[in-house]
Structure formats: C-alpha cells, structure tokens
Amino acid sequence: MNEQAQQHTTGEQFPPARELAVWLRAIRSYFDHANQPLTEAERANISARNFKSETRVVRDALMRCLHLLGGVERGEAPPGQRGETDETDAGLVSPSGRAVAPGLAGAKDSLGDLADALRDACKLSEAMLELPSVGIGGWSGLGRVFERELRRSEAARLIVADYAGDSPGPLEPLEALARRLKPDDLGDDMAVVFDGFARLLELLRFIEVSLVGDSHLKRLLPVFAFVHEETRSLLDFIEERALRVEGVEPRVRELLDGTAYAIRMELRKSFEHELAGVCALRQTPQVYSKLETANGLLRDCYRQSVVALAESFDPALDGGRLFPAFQTKLEQSLALRRELWELIKFVRRAEAGGEAFEQSLLLRRLSEFQEGSQRYLMYKDWEPLERFWEEIEAARAQGELSKTLHRFVAFLETLFGQVNMRAVLNEHPFDPNAAER
C-alpha cells in the first residue's frame, strides 16, 4: 500500500494539505454519477453497471490521501518551498505559501481520526474488490461512507475550506479588467468567472504534470470528475447570473452565451468520448493518450474562452501575456500545420511517382518529421504514424507501397484537418499559397 501511495505526482508541488484537499474533493465528485465519464448508453443503463474498476480507482486515490495526510501531520512543505521558491512552477503552489491549513496545528486528534476514516474506507474498497462485481448499491454505499466520514471530520472540513478560500485568483490583467467593467454587477460577475477559470486551469495543470510523474494514471479520473463539477458550477453561474445582469450590451450576452455553449460541447466531448471507458483499460499508453487528450481539449478550451472574453472587453489585451504557453502553443501549431502540409505534398508526389520515386528519400523525409514537429502532435497520433512508417519501410512490391501511400495520404489529410481546428489557430486561417512560399 505504501509503495503505491508514495508514487510521485504533481501534487508534490503543492503543499500536502492543498493537494489532500484536491483529492478529498475529487473523490467526492467521482461518486456523483453526473461527473463520471460515461457514454449516453452507459448512463442510461447505470443500474446494471459493474463499478469494480471505479472502486479500484477510488482505492488508489484513498491511498494517496493517506500518504499526504502523513505529510500534513509532519507539516511538510513541497520541494519548491523548502527554503526556496521555484518561480517556474509558481502556478502549482498555494498562492499564500502555506504548507498547512490554518487551525490544523491544534487538530492532531482530528487528523488522527481522519486517517482512521480513510484507512477504513480503503479497507472497505479492498474488500469490495475481492467480490466478482460491484453493483450500484455497493458503489453508492461506499460513496455514502466516504461522505459521512468527511462530514464528521473537523480536519477534513478545515483542509477543504482552506483550499476553497485560497484561490489562485485571476491573472492581474484580468483583475484590473474586471474592476473597469460597467455596470458594476457585470464587473463583479466577470471577476468570479475569471477566478473560476483560474481554478480550473490550476486543476488541469495538476493533471498535466501528474501524467508525467505518476505511474497510477487512472487515479486522476476523480480529479477530472472534480473539474467536471467545477465547470458545471461555473457554467450555471454564467447562465443564471452573468447573462441576466441588467444593462449588459447584447454582444456581451452573445459572447457569454457562446462561451458557455462551447465549453459544454468540449466538456461532453472529453467525458463521453475521450475519458469514457478509461478506468477499464489495461494498456498504460492507451490510458495516457486518453487522459492527455482530454486534458488538452479542456485546457485549450478554457484558455481560449478566457482570452476571447478578455479581448472582447479590451481589444488591446494580449492573450500571450495572459498565457505565455498559449503563444508557444500557437507557434508550435503553426509549425506543425506547415510541416504536415509539406509532408502531405511530399507523400502525394511519392504516390504519383511510382517506381521513379526513391523509397529512401521518402523514409528520410518521414524521419525528419519524426524528429521535428511530431512532438507537437497529441500522443495518441504517434502510434498510427509509426505504423504507417513501418509499413512503408517493409513494403517491397510497388503495388504494396502504392496502396500504403494512398492510405497514408488520407490519414495525413485527416490529421491536418484536426490540427487546423485547434483553438489557437482560430485567428490564423490556413493559406496553402502562403505555406508554399
């Protein structure tokens, strides 16, 4: 148990109390069926579902909580705060710099009670995993036990409350922007909206770094469930309050309404398509690919939403200033799109050239792409690319090579279309004539 709980995650960049708060909130969200990544068919037949995979995910997350709780009891600070501050990861640490939630210093008994409750929940989940299946009754019962113990724990209340009150806050340009907006009610509401996006982006950053450092990837599913719940709350706020502020210009209402609609679509795409079924997958590369794709979709959508809203109020505001990585993403996407287009033209010439086209030239060109812009693709697209290259290298007869190249061109064209739909390229339409110059 201890070995699994101590696997490195991005949470190590948080104070233990702050990361523990994320996990406690995340597990609670994961027990809510509305936040789980299920297809429409799975949701319609949820009463017959076997929740054994989800139970295993919760068990792993509970083990992580137990490890972190030990750090809270010892008053540990994250690596970047042990005597120095790492400015490069400033967004990953508590803005207040606190390693322990307020009031916990005198709550030793309550911390011990919380540890006992988490151990009991962990043992219960392990016992359930010994059963042939876990029905909805058993799964819901585990959720009720966890919820009851959290409500009873003073330490859990303090830890979660500290997380809720210690927001990363919107970026400074957005705070200043919200204060300038009229009417005042709109400014107040937009401050809440920008703060909500900041929280969501912090959680997605948590997931992003965890994908690199955590060998137990599936236990990030509850954090995605937490993201889902927080996103729904933000959308409800936009639709039930911000859109109803008196005196707001029609264009602002349209933009807020359009933003909410776009986010709902990306949320649905991420949870019903990318994340659905992940908890039952066995191959780590598949799990990584699905989680990375879902995280990227949501991150890009939220960043694009923040930039679009901010620029609508202040056209002079630079999205690259808000998110330096947003500008980097733009540059990478432009380079990837350009090189994909060049690769498509090259493969088309190879297909048309037949025997007159040297296979070694094609393989060299593919190798250059692999060492260059391929790293800007989603991880899920690497494997099919590599399979095509293996087929091309193995092809001996011209007819066999021609069929492979024909399928490869079709794949590259589809891939090019997907890249061209990236949010960061919305204001940069593709011009094939310019690409050729």
GUDREN-395371 format. One record per residue (C-alpha): residue number from 1; x, y, z. Coordinates in Angstrom, 1 decimal, padded with zeros to 4 digits. Each point is the difference from the previous one (the first is absolute). Layout:
N
R   pos       c1       c2       c3
R   NUM        X        Y        Z
...
END
This chain:
437
R   pos       c1       c2       c3
R     1    000.0    000.0    000.0
R     2    002.7    002.5    001.0
R     3    002.0   -000.5   -003.2
R     4   -003.0    000.8   -002.2
R     5   -001.1    002.9    002.1
R     6    003.5    001.7   -000.2
R     7    000.3    000.0   -003.8
R     8    001.0    003.5   -001.1
R     9   -002.7    002.3   -001.3
R    10   -000.3    003.6   -000.8
R    11   -001.6    000.3    003.4
R    12    003.5   -000.1    001.4
R    13    000.2    003.6   -001.3
R    14   -003.0    001.0    002.2
R    15    000.2    000.2    003.8
R    16   -001.2   -003.4    001.2
R    17   -003.1    001.6    001.6
R    18   -001.0    001.6   -003.3
R    19    000.5   -003.1   -002.1
R    20   -001.9   -002.0    002.6
R    21   -002.9    002.5   -000.3
R    22    000.0   -000.6   -003.8
R    23   -000.2   -003.8    000.5
R    24   -002.7    000.1    002.6
R    25   -002.1    002.3   -002.2
R    26    000.8   -002.1   -003.0
R    27   -001.1   -003.3    001.5
R    28   -003.2    001.5    001.2
R    29   -000.7    001.3   -003.6
R    30    000.8   -003.4   -001.4
R    31   -002.8   -001.7    001.9
R    32   -002.5    002.3   -001.7
R    33   -001.1   -001.7   -003.2
R    34   -000.5    003.3   -001.6
R    35    003.7    000.6    000.0
R    36    001.1   -003.4   -001.1
R    37    001.3   -000.6   -003.6
R    38   -002.7   -002.1   -001.4
R    39   -001.6   -000.3   -003.4
R    40   -003.7    000.7   -000.4
R    41   -000.7   -003.8   -000.3
R    42    002.0   -000.7    003.2
R    43   -001.8    002.7    001.8
R    44   -003.4   -001.3   -001.1
R    45    000.9   -003.5    001.3
R    46    001.9    001.1    003.1
R    47   -002.0   -002.2    002.4
R    48    001.5   -003.1   -001.7
R    49    003.6    001.4    000.0
R    50    002.9   -001.8    001.6
R    51    001.9    002.6    002.0
R    52    003.0   -002.1    000.8
R    53    002.4    002.0   -002.1
R    54   -001.3    003.3    001.6
R    55    000.4   -001.6    003.5
R    56    003.7   -000.8   -000.8
R    57    000.5    003.6   -001.1
R    58   -001.5    001.3    003.3
R    59    002.2   -002.4    001.9
R    60    003.1    001.3   -001.7
R    61   -001.0    003.6    000.7
R    62   -000.7   -000.8    003.7
R    63    003.5   -001.4    000.3
R    64    001.4    003.2   -001.4
R    65   -002.1    002.0    002.6
R    66    001.5   -002.1    002.8
R    67    003.5    000.7   -001.2
R    68   -000.7    003.8   -000.2
R    69   -001.7    000.0    003.4
R    70    003.3   -001.2    001.5
R    71    001.7    003.0   -001.6
R    72   -002.7    002.4    001.4
R    73    000.6   -001.4    003.5
R    74    003.7    000.5   -000.3
R    75   -000.5    003.6   -001.4
R    76    001.9   -000.8   -003.2
R    77    000.4    002.6   -002.8
R    78    000.3   -000.8   -003.7
R    79    003.4   -000.3   -001.5
R    80   -000.2    003.5   -001.5
R    81   -000.7    001.6    003.4
R    82    002.7   -001.7    002.1
R    83    002.1    003.0    000.5
R    84   -000.4    001.4   -003.5
R    85   -002.7    000.9   -002.6
R    86   -000.1   -001.5   -003.4
R    87   -001.5    002.8   -002.2
R    88   -000.4   -002.2   -003.0
R    89   -002.7   -002.1    001.7
R    90   -001.6    002.9    001.9
R    91   -003.4   -001.0   -001.2
R    92    000.3   -003.4    001.6
R    93    000.5    001.1    003.6
R    94   -002.5    001.6    002.4
R    95   -000.1    003.8   -000.6
R    96    000.2    000.6    003.7
R    97    003.1   -002.2    000.3
R    98   -001.5   -001.9    002.9
R    99    001.1   -003.6    000.5
R   100   -002.7   -000.8    002.6
R   101   -003.6    001.2    000.0
R   102   -000.9    002.5    002.8
R   103   -001.1   -001.6    003.2
R   104    001.5   -003.4   -000.7
R   105    002.9    000.6    002.4
R   106   -002.4   -000.6    002.9
R   107   -002.0   -002.7   -001.7
R   108    002.2   -003.0    000.5
R   109   -002.8   -002.2    001.3
R   110   -002.2    000.9   -002.9
R   111    002.8   -000.8   -002.4
R   112    000.4   -003.4    001.6
R   113   -003.8   -000.6   -000.3
R   114    000.1    001.0   -003.7
R   115    002.9   -002.5   -000.6
R   116   -002.0   -002.7    001.7
R   117   -003.1    000.8   -002.1
R   118    002.1    000.0   -003.2
R   119    001.5   -003.4    000.9
R   120   -003.4   -001.4    000.7
R   121   -001.3    001.2   -003.3
R   122    003.1   -001.4   -001.7
R   123   -000.5   -003.4    001.7
R   124   -003.7    000.0   -001.0
R   125    000.9    000.7   -003.7
R   126    002.6   -002.8    000.1
R   127   -002.6   -002.4    001.4
R   128   -002.3    001.0   -002.8
R   129    002.7   -000.7   -002.6
R   130    000.0   -003.6    001.2
R   131   -003.6   -000.4   -001.2
R   132   -000.8   -001.2   -003.5
R   133   -001.6    003.3   -000.7
R   134   -001.0    003.3    001.6
R   135   -003.6    001.0   -000.6
R   136   -001.4    003.5    000.2
R   137   -001.2   -000.7    003.5
R   138    003.4   -000.9    001.3
R   139    001.6    002.9   -001.9
R   140   -002.5    002.5    001.3
R   141    000.4   -001.4    003.5
R   142    003.8    000.6   -000.1
R   143   -000.7    003.5   -001.1
R   144   -002.4    000.6    002.9
R   145    002.6   -001.3    002.5
R   146    002.7    002.3   -001.4
R   147   -002.4    003.0    000.0
R   148   -001.1   -000.7    003.6
R   149    003.6   -000.3    001.3
R   150    001.0    003.2   -001.8
R   151   -003.0    001.8    001.6
R   152    001.0   -001.3    003.5
R   153    003.7    001.0   -000.4
R   154    000.9    003.5    001.3
R   155    003.4   -000.4   -001.7
R   156   -001.5   -000.8   -003.4
R   157   -002.3    003.1    000.4
R   158    003.0    002.2    000.7
R   159    002.1   -001.4   -002.8
R   160   -002.8    000.3   -002.6
R   161   -001.0    003.4    001.2
R   162    003.5    001.3   -000.2
R   163    000.2   -001.2   -003.6
R   164   -003.3    001.7   -000.8
R   165    001.2    003.3    001.5
R   166    003.5   -000.1   -001.4
R   167   -000.8    000.6   -003.6
R   168    002.8    000.5   -002.5
R   169   -001.9    003.0   -001.1
R   170   -000.3    001.4   -003.5
R   171    003.0    001.4   -001.7
R   172    000.7    003.6    000.9
R   173   -001.0    001.4   -003.4
R   174   -003.4   -001.7    000.4
R   175   -000.5    001.3    003.5
R   176    000.7    003.6   -001.3
R   177   -002.3   -000.6   -003.0
R   178   -002.9   -001.2    002.2
R   179    000.3    003.1    002.2
R   180   -000.4    002.2   -003.0
R   181   -003.1   -001.6   -001.4
R   182   -003.4    001.6    000.1
R   183   -002.6   -000.5    001.3
R   184    001.7   -000.9    003.4
R   185   -002.1   -003.2    000.2
R   186    001.6   -001.2   -003.2
R   187    003.5    000.8    001.3
R   188   -000.7   -002.0    003.2
R   189   -001.4   -002.9   -002.0
R   190    002.9   -000.1   -002.4
R   191    002.5    000.0    002.9
R   192   -001.8   -003.2    001.2
R   193    000.2   -001.4   -003.5
R   194    003.7    000.7   -000.5
R   195    000.7   -001.4    003.5
R   196   -002.0   -003.2   -000.9
R   197    002.1   -000.5   -003.1
R   198    003.2    000.5    002.0
R   199   -001.1   -002.8    002.4
R   200   -000.8   -002.3   -002.9
R   201    003.3    000.7   -001.8
R   202    001.9   -000.7    003.3
R   203   -001.7   -003.4    000.2
R   204    000.8   -000.8   -003.6
R   205    003.6    001.0    000.6
R   206   -000.1   -002.4    003.0
R   207   -001.1   -002.8   -002.4
R   208    002.5    001.0   -002.7
R   209    003.0   -000.3    002.1
R   210   -001.4   -003.1    001.7
R   211   -000.1   -001.7   -003.3
R   212    003.8    000.2   -000.2
R   213    000.8   -001.0    003.6
R   214   -002.8   -002.4    001.1
R   215    000.1   -003.7   -000.8
R   216   -003.6   -000.3    001.2
R   217   -001.7    002.0   -002.7
R   218   -003.6   -001.2    000.5
R   219   -000.2    001.5    003.4
R   220    000.0    003.4   -001.7
R   221   -003.6   -000.8   -001.2
R   222   -001.4    001.4    003.3
R   223    001.9    003.3   -000.7
R   224   -001.7    000.1   -003.4
R   225   -003.3   -000.5    001.8
R   226    000.8    002.9    002.2
R   227    000.8    002.1   -003.1
R   228   -003.4   -001.0   -001.4
R   229   -001.8    001.0    003.1
R   230    001.8    003.4    000.3
R   231   -000.6    000.6   -003.7
R   232   -003.8   -000.6    000.3
R   233   -000.1    002.3    003.0
R   234    001.8    002.7   -002.0
R   235   -002.4   -000.5   -003.0
R   236   -003.0    000.2    002.3
R   237    001.3    003.3    001.4
R   238    000.5    001.4   -003.5
R   239   -003.4   -001.0   -001.2
R   240   -002.0    000.7    003.1
R   241    001.6    003.3    001.1
R   242    002.6    001.5   -002.3
R   243   -002.3   -000.2   -003.0
R   244   -002.8    001.7    001.9
R   245    001.8    003.1    001.2
R   246   -002.0    003.1   -001.0
R   247    001.6    002.4   -002.4
R   248    002.4   -002.4   -001.6
R   249    000.5    000.5   -003.7
R   250   -001.5   -002.6   -002.4
R   251    003.4   -000.9   -001.4
R   252    001.3   -000.8    003.5
R   253   -003.1   -002.2    000.7
R   254    000.6   -001.8   -003.3
R   255    003.7   -000.6    000.8
R   256   -000.8   -001.3    003.5
R   257   -002.7   -002.3   -001.4
R   258    002.3   -001.2   -002.8
R   259    002.8   -000.6    002.5
R   260   -002.2   -002.1    002.2
R   261   -001.3   -002.0   -003.0
R   262    003.6   -000.7   -001.3
R   263    001.1   -001.1    003.5
R   264   -002.9   -002.4    000.3
R   265    000.9   -001.6   -003.3
R   266    003.6   -000.4    000.8
R   267   -000.9   -001.4    003.5
R   268   -002.3   -002.5   -001.6
R   269    002.6   -001.0   -002.6
R   270    002.6   -000.5    002.6
R   271   -002.1   -002.1    002.4
R   272   -002.2   -001.9   -002.4
R   273    002.6   -000.8   -002.6
R   274    003.6    000.3    001.4
R   275   -000.5   -001.0    003.6
R   276   -002.9   -002.4   -000.3
R   277    001.3   -003.6    000.6
R   278    003.5    001.1    001.2
R   279   -000.4   -001.5    003.4
R   280   -000.3   -003.5   -001.6
R   281    003.0    000.4   -002.4
R   282    003.0   -002.2    000.7
R   283    002.7    001.5   -002.2
R   284    001.8    003.0    001.6
R   285    000.7    001.8   -003.4
R   286   -003.7   -000.1   -000.8
R   287   -000.9    001.4    003.4
R   288    002.7    002.7   -000.3
R   289   -001.2    000.9   -003.5
R   290   -003.7    000.4    001.1
R   291    000.8    002.0    003.1
R   292    002.5    002.3   -001.9
R   293   -002.5    000.6   -002.8
R   294   -002.9    000.8    002.4
R   295    002.2    002.3    002.1
R   296    001.3    001.8   -003.1
R   297   -003.5    000.5   -001.4
R   298   -001.3    001.6    003.2
R   299    003.2    002.0    000.7
R   300   -000.1    001.5   -003.5
R   301   -003.7    000.7    000.2
R   302    000.2    001.8    003.3
R   303    003.0    002.0   -001.1
R   304   -001.7    001.0   -003.2
R   305   -003.1    000.9    001.9
R   306    001.9    002.3    002.4
R   307    001.9    001.7   -002.9
R   308   -003.2    000.5   -002.0
R   309   -001.9    001.5    002.9
R   310    002.9    002.2    001.0
R   311    000.7    001.2   -003.5
R   312   -003.7    000.8   -000.5
R   313    000.1    002.5    002.8
R   314    003.5    001.2   -000.8
R   315    001.2   -000.6   -003.6
R   316    003.5    001.2    000.9
R   317    000.4   -002.9    002.5
R   318    002.5   -002.6   -001.2
R   319   -000.9   -003.7    000.5
R   320    003.7   -000.8    000.0
R   321    000.5    002.2    003.0
R   322   -002.8   -001.9    001.9
R   323    001.4   -003.4   -000.9
R   324    003.6   -000.1   -001.2
R   325   -000.6   -003.6   -000.9
R   326   -002.9    001.0   -002.1
R   327    002.4    001.9   -002.3
R   328    002.3   -002.9    000.0
R   329   -002.9   -002.3   -000.9
R   330   -000.8    002.3   -002.9
R   331    003.6    000.0   -001.3
R   332    000.1   -003.8    000.3
R   333   -003.3   -000.5   -001.7
R   334    000.9    002.3   -002.9
R   335    003.3   -001.9   -000.5
R   336   -001.8   -003.4    000.2
R   337   -002.7    001.0   -002.5
R   338    002.6    001.3   -002.4
R   339    002.2   -003.1    000.2
R   340   -003.0   -002.3   -000.2
R   341   -001.0    001.7   -003.2
R   342    003.5   -000.4   -001.4
R   343   -000.1   -003.6    000.9
R   344   -003.3   -000.6   -001.6
R   345    001.3    001.5   -003.3
R   346    003.1   -002.1    000.2
R   347   -001.9   -003.2    000.5
R   348   -002.4    000.9   -002.8
R   349    003.0    000.4   -002.3
R   350    001.4   -003.3    001.1
R   351   -003.3   -001.7   -000.7
R   352   -000.2    001.6   -003.4
R   353    003.6   -000.7   -000.9
R   354   -000.3   -003.8    000.3
R   355    003.3   -001.9   -000.5
R   356    001.8    003.2   -001.1
R   357   -000.2    001.3    003.6
R   358    002.7   -001.3    002.3
R   359   -001.4   -001.6    003.2
R   360    003.1    001.1    001.9
R   361   -000.9    003.7   -000.6
R   362   -003.5   -000.5    001.4
R   363    001.4   -001.8    003.1
R   364    002.5    002.8    000.5
R   365   -002.8    002.6   -000.2
R   366   -002.1   -001.9    002.5
R   367    002.9   -000.3    002.4
R   368    000.5    003.8   -000.2
R   369   -003.7    000.5    000.9
R   370    000.3   -002.5    002.9
R   371    003.0    001.9    001.4
R   372   -001.7    003.4   -000.5
R   373   -003.6    000.9    000.2
R   374   -001.4   -003.4    001.0
R   375    000.5    001.0    003.7
R   376   -002.6    002.6   -000.4
R   377   -002.7   -002.6   -000.9
R   378   -002.1   -001.6    002.7
R   379    001.5   -003.2    001.3
R   380   -002.9   -002.1   -001.4
R   381    001.0    000.9   -003.6
R   382    003.6   -001.2    000.4
R   383   -000.8   -003.7   -000.2
R   384   -002.0    000.0   -003.3
R   385    002.8    002.1   -001.5
R   386    002.6   -002.5    001.0
R   387   -002.0   -002.9   -001.3
R   388   -000.2    001.7   -003.4
R   389    003.7    000.6    000.0
R   390    000.6   -003.7    000.8
R   391   -002.2   -001.1   -002.8
R   392    001.8    002.3   -002.5
R   393    003.4   -001.2    001.1
R   394   -001.2   -003.7   -000.3
R   395   -001.6    000.4   -003.4
R   396    001.9   -001.8   -002.7
R   397   -002.4   -000.1   -003.0
R   398   -001.0    003.3   -001.7
R   399   -003.7   -000.9    000.2
R   400    000.2   -000.6    003.7
R   401    001.8    003.4    000.6
R   402   -002.5    001.9   -002.2
R   403   -003.0   -001.4    002.1
R   404    001.8    001.0    003.2
R   405    000.8    003.5   -001.2
R   406   -003.6    000.5   -001.2
R   407   -001.3   -000.9    003.6
R   408    002.8    002.1    001.5
R   409   -001.0    003.1   -001.9
R   410   -003.6   -000.4    001.1
R   411    001.1   -000.3    003.6
R   412    002.3    003.1   -000.2
R   413   -002.8    002.0   -001.6
R   414   -002.3   -000.9    002.9
R   415    002.7    000.8    002.5
R   416    000.7    003.3   -001.7
R   417   -003.7    000.9    000.3
R   418    000.1   -000.8    003.8
R   419    003.0    002.2    000.5
R   420   -001.6    002.8   -002.0
R   421   -002.9    000.0    002.4
R   422    002.1    000.7    003.1
R   423   -001.3    003.0    002.0
R   424    003.2    001.9   -000.2
R   425   -000.2    000.0   -003.9
R   426   -003.5    001.5   -000.1
R   427    001.4    003.4   -000.9
R   428    002.6   -001.5   -002.4
R   429   -001.8   -001.6   -003.0
R   430    002.1   -002.2   -002.2
R   431    001.2    001.4   -003.3
R   432    001.6   -002.8   -002.1
R   433    001.6    002.6   -002.3
R   434    001.7    001.8    002.9
R   435    001.1   -003.4    001.3
R   436    001.8   -000.7   -003.2
R   437    002.0    003.2    000.0
END
